[in-house]
Amino acid sequence: MPNYSDLPSWARKVIPVIVVWDLFWRSLALWRAASRRQPVWFVCLLILSTGGVLPIVYLLRDRARS
């Protein structure tokens, strides 16, 4: 199994940025889905969220309902 320290230096800098990006969007979308009592969206976001794409789609789609 590869070790984090075996990665190139650029990858060690990019991975934390991607993790923070995903965590921010996922948290925001999950919070909104939960507060609006949308259990289907909540479960989809919880399971299928990859790279912030699904949370961003949800937030943009649901923006009109605010």
C-alpha positions in Angstrom: 0.0 0.0 0.0 1.5 3.4 -1.0 2.4 5.8 1.8 1.4 9.5 1.8 5.0 10.4 2.1 5.8 8.5 -1.1 3.7 11.0 -3.1 5.3 13.8 -5.1 5.5 17.1 -3.2 2.9 18.7 -5.5 0.4 16.0 -4.7 1.0 16.4 -0.9 0.0 20.0 -1.3 -3.1 19.4 -3.6 -4.7 16.6 -1.6 -5.4 18.6 1.5 -6.9 21.4 -0.6 -9.2 18.9 -2.3 -10.2 17.4 1.0 -11.1 20.8 2.4 -13.0 21.7 -0.8 -15.1 18.5 -0.6 -15.7 18.8 3.1 -16.9 22.4 2.8 -19.4 21.7 0.0 -20.6 18.4 1.4 -21.2 19.9 4.9 -23.1 22.9 3.4 -25.3 20.7 1.3 -26.0 18.1 4.0 -26.9 20.9 6.4 -29.3 22.4 4.0 -30.9 19.1 3.0 -31.4 18.2 6.7 -32.8 21.6 7.6 -35.3 21.3 4.8 -36.2 17.8 5.7 -35.2 16.3 2.4 -34.1 12.8 3.4 -33.6 11.5 -0.2 -31.2 14.3 -1.0 -29.5 13.9 2.4 -28.8 10.2 1.8 -27.6 10.7 -1.8 -25.3 13.5 -0.7 -24.0 11.4 2.2 -23.3 8.4 0.0 -22.5 9.7 -3.5 -20.7 12.9 -2.8 -17.5 13.1 -4.8 -15.3 16.1 -5.1 -18.0 18.5 -4.2 -19.9 18.0 -7.5 -23.1 16.6 -6.2 -23.4 19.1 -3.3 -22.8 22.0 -5.7 -25.5 20.6 -8.1 -27.9 20.3 -5.1 -27.2 23.8 -3.8 -27.6 25.4 -7.3 -30.7 23.4 -8.0 -32.3 24.2 -4.7 -31.2 27.9 -4.7 -34.4 29.0 -6.3 -36.4 27.6 -3.4 -34.6 29.8 -0.8 
